[in-house]
Amino acid sequence: MANQVKITIKKVKDLKPDEKREWKRDYLSRKTARKTAHNDRVRENLTNLRRSLRKAVETKDSAKAGETLKAMYSALDRAAKVGVIHKRAAGRRKSRYTAQVKAIAA
């Protein structure tokens, strides 16, 4: 039979002040890294949609532009909801993209 190893895990409330500070610093750095990675993915998605919309507008493809605009609305609303971008920034971008699509439809 293999050796059984006893592992004791200290709870945060049982840590000494220095250990607690170190634990919190590590915890917050991991949390920041997670949030940064998420925000980067959301921003990358917005950038890709913006590029698709710009191509559709340049080629005057109103069908593709309309589909991309719908996806862009959804992505901007989700980004604003979770705080990746400000809600007024999302509204401003939606307004500008809509104006671009309307210009090629006319």
Phi, psi and omega in degrees: 000139183288157177295135176267127182258128177268126179247127176249129180248123179282140174279156183300321181293340180269356182284155174286161183305317180294318179295322180295319177298316180296316179300315182294320179298315178296316180300313182292326178291323176294319180295317179297318179297318178297313182293321179297317179297318179297312181298322178297319178296318180295315180296321178297319177298317178297319180296316180296319178295321179297318178297317179298317180296318180297318178297317180296321179291320180295324180272000180058039177266093186291330179294311180293323179296320179296317178296315181294322179297320178297316178295323180294319177303312182298314182295319179294319179296318179294319180296321179289324182297319182268358173091016177289319173231162181287150183294328178286328175295320178296316179298318179297316179295318179300319180297315182292318180293322178297319179298321178296316182291321179295327180296325180276339180285333182281000000 
